[in-house]
Amino acid sequence: MMAAFVFVQMAVSGGWDGMVALHRALHAVSGVKTVHFVAGPTDIIVFAEGADQAALADTLGKIRGVKGVASTDTRIVWPV
């Protein structure tokens, strides 16, 4: 199992309704486990998992394709 934290920048602020829609869209991506909106330079932190590197890469690509996502910055979790 591989995991990653994905720091997401929103494309535009759509107010509360836009946040709710983006939250739902991100949760609909297979492999996404949690979605947290945060204050600061990052708008959203997503935790995602995949069975292997290819599955996690597929999930990350789908996150980037969600309407309302401007950019992502990913941190792979090393199992210790």
FILO-574178 format. One record per atom (N, C-alpha, C): x, y, z. Coordinates in steps of 0.2 Angstrom, whole numbers, plus 5000, padded with zeros to 4 digits. Layout:
BEGIN
XYZ ...
REM end
This chain:
BEGIN
500449945000 500050005000 500450065000 500350114996 500650174995 500150234997 500450285000 500050345002 500350405001 499950465000 500250524999 499750585002 500050635004 499750695006 499750745000 499150764998 499150814992 498950874994 499350924993 499150994995 498851024988 498251054989 497851074983 497751144984 497851184978 497651254977 497051254973 496551284976 495851294972 495951344966 495651334961 495651374955 495351444956 494751444959 494451504961 494051494968 493951544971 493451534977 492751544975 492451484976 491751484974 491251494980 491551524986 491151524992 491051454995 490551454999 490351395003 490151344998 489751364993 489451314989 489951284984 490451324982 491051294978 491451254982 491551264989 491951224993 491651154994 490951154995 490551094996 490651054990 490551084984 490551044977 491251014976 491751054978 492451024977 492550974982 492350974988 492450924993 492150864991 491550864988 491150804986 491550774980 491750814975 492150794969 492750754971 493150784976 493750754978 493650684981 493150684986 492950624989 492750564984 492450584978 492250544973 492850504970 493450534970 494050504967 494250444971 494250384967 494450324970 495150324973 495250304979 495850314983 495950374987 495550424987 495550474991 495150454998 495550465003 495250445010 495050505014 495350565014 495150615018 495250685014 494850735015 494850795012 494750845017 495250895018 495250945023 495351015020 494951055021 495051125019 495351165025 495951195023 496351225028 496451305027 496651345032 496851415031 497651415030 497851465026 498551465024 498651465017 499351455015 499451455008 499251395004 499051345008 498651285005 497951285006 497551275001 496851275002 496551215005 496851155002 496551085004 497051035005 497050995010 497450935010 497050875010 497350835005 496950775003 497450715005 497150665008 497550605010 497350545005 497750515001 497550464996 498050404997 497750344995 498050284995 497950244989 498450204987 498450164982 498750094983 498550044980 498849974981 499549974980 499750014975 500450014973 500650084969 501250094967 501450154964 500950174958 500750134954 500350144948 499650164950 499350134955 498750144958 498750214961 499250234965 499250294968 499350354963 499750344958 499850384952 499250404948 498850354947 498150354944 497750404948 497750394955 497350434959 497550504959 498150514959 498450584959 498250624953 498250584947 498050614941 497350634941 496950594944 496250604944 496050664949 496450674954 496350734958 496550794954 497050794950 497250854946 496750864941 496350824939 495850834934 495150854937 495150854943 494450884946 494350954945 493750974943 493551044941 493651084948 494051134947 494151174953 494851174956 495151124954 495851114956 496351144952 496751194954 497151234950 497851204950 498051174956 498751144956 498751104962 499251054962 499351004967 500151004969 500250984975 500950984978 500950914982 501250864980 501150794983 501750774987 501650744993 502150714997 501950644998 502450604996 502350534996 502550515003 502150465006 502250445013 502650385013 503250385016 503650325016 503450275022 503350215021 503150175026 503750155030 503650165037 504250145041 504050095046 
REM end
